[in-house]
């Protein structure tokens, strides 16, 4: 298999500013926005990963609290996306996320027994291991990404159960959970996409029959 590198310095036929970008824009031209989301028309919600997810969707910024030696990530979910996920969760749509994607659950609220609670709280979640620094050291990190999001620390602060070592040693790791009647499947990294897809099929069958 040939290795393809996208982003700055990629071949013109793969550059988002070139033909591949034109194709992507044509394919996505009729995609509904988060603001137009109707949970009755969907069977599940999938949150993809990638560094850009914490730049545009679950926006991660550094924040240093009193007594901390270094800053941590603070998550602010795009308002339209937040409303979309909260409505999907209220309708019990299965939630699937991989890589950086699960960090969105640290910024989405649900109602539990009449009170607001962060969706991530109390459930086990798999997410990307601490690889961003390695990507930067090997000069493969694109220059627009200036802050490394520690996915596990972010989720732990939100009350989730996380296992950084397991996710780092097994990048195909997938965790299935249920919270307040909502089925959740999370994966640590792209190598686990196949396994996550299999678990997603099971979740869809369980939710919708």
N, C-alpha and C positions, 0 to 999 in steps of 0.2 A: 504494500500500500504506500503510495506517495504521501509524503507529509506536506500539508498545506498550512502556511502561516498567513493569517489575515491581519489587517490593521496597517499601521504605518510601515511603508517599505514593502508591502505585498505586491505581487505581480498585478499589472493593470487590469487583467481580466477578472481578478478576484477582489480588487479594491472596491470598498463600498461606494466610492465616488465614481466608479466606472460602470461597466456593463452589469456586474452582479448587483450593484445598487439599483440600477434601472429595473432589473428583473424583480428584485425584492419589493420595490415601490409599486410595481404593477400588480404583484400578487397580493400585497397588503392594502391596496388602494381602497378596498371596500370593507376593510376591517372596522367593526364597531368600536367606538371609544369606550373607556371605562364608564364615562358618564352616561352612556346609552345602555349599559348592561342591564339585562332582564334575567334574573335567575331562573325564571320559568322556562327559558329557552335553552338552558345549558344543563349538562349532566355532572360537571365537575369543574374545578378551577386548577390550572397548572401554572405554577410560578417558576420560570426558568432561572438559571443562575447567571454567572458571569459578573465581572467587575462592574459593568454598566448598571446592573440591577441596583447596586448601592449608590449609584450616582443619580438615577432617574426615578426609581420606583420606591424602594425603601431607602431613602436618602440617609447616608451615614456621614456624620460629622464628628470631629474630635471634641470631647468635653472632659475637662479635668476637674474632678470633685475635690473638696478639701481633704487633705491627708493622702491623696494619691500621688505616686511618684511619676506616673505617666498618664496621659489621657486615655479615655475609653471611647468606644463608639456610641453615639446617641442616634437612634433611629427615628426618622420622621417620614411616615408613609404619605405618598402623594394623596391628596384629599379625595380625588376621584377614584383612585385605586382602593383607598381605605373604605369608602362607601360601597364600592363594588364587592369587596371581600366580606364586609360585614353583612351585606344583604345575602350573599351566597351562603355564608355560615348560618345565618338565620333560617335559610331554607334547607339546611342540612346537606348542601352539596359537598361531596368529598373534596378534600384539599390535598393537592400534590405539589411538592416543591423539591428542588435539587440545588446543590452547590450553595450559592449565596441566597437563593430564593427563600429558604426557610426564615431568614432574618425578618421578613415582612411580618411574621407572626408575633414578633416582639413589639410591633406598633399598631396592632389591630385589637380592638376591644370587642368582647361579646357580653351578653347578659347571662349571668349564672345565679339562679335563685334570687332574682330581683336586683342584682347589683352588677356593676361593670367589673370586668376582669380581663386582663391581657390573655389573648388566645393561647399564647405559648405556655402560660403558667401551668405547671403540674403535669406536663406531658413530656415524653422522651422524644427528642428531635435529633436527627442526623443532619450534619451540614459540613461544608468545606473545612478541611484541616488548615493549619497555618502555613499555606503555601505561597501567599502573596509576596512575602519577603524573598523567597527563593526565586520567584519569577522576576522580581526586580534585580536581584543580584546577578542573574544570568542574562540581564539586559533584554528580557522579553516582555517587559511591562510597558504598555503604551503611556506616553508622557502625560496624558490628561488625567490619569489616575494618580492622585497625590496622597491619598490616605488609605492605609491598610485596615480593612475591617476584620476584626477578629470575630468570626461568626459565633463561635462557641461562647465567648465572653458576653457577647451581645445577648444571646439567648438565655444564658445563665442568669444574667441580671434581670431578665424578664420573668424568671421563675421556672424556666424549662430545665429538664434533666438532659445533660449533654455528656458525651464521652469523646473528648478530643483525640485521645490516643487510639481508640477503636476506629474513628473516622479517618485518622491519618494513616494507620497501618492497612486499613481496608477501604480503598476508595470506591468500592462497589457496595458498600454497606447501605442497607435500606431499613428503615424503622417504620413500623405500622402502629398507629395509636388510634384512640377514640376519645373525643372530648365533648361532653354535653350532647352526645348523639351524632357528632360530626366525625366521619372517618378521615384519618390523616395518614399520608405516606410521605416520608422524606428520605432523600438520598444524599450521600456525602459529596459525590463528584460525578463528572460525566461517565467514567467507566461503569457506574452503576445504573446507567440509563435503561438498559435492557431489563434488569431486575425490577427497577421502579415501574417500568411499563407493565410487567407481569403483575405486580402488586396492584397497580391502578386498575387493571382489568378485573381483579378480584373485588376491589372496593366498589367498582361500578356495578358488578353483578350483585353484590351484597346490598347496595343501596337501592338499586332500581329493579333487580330481579332479572 
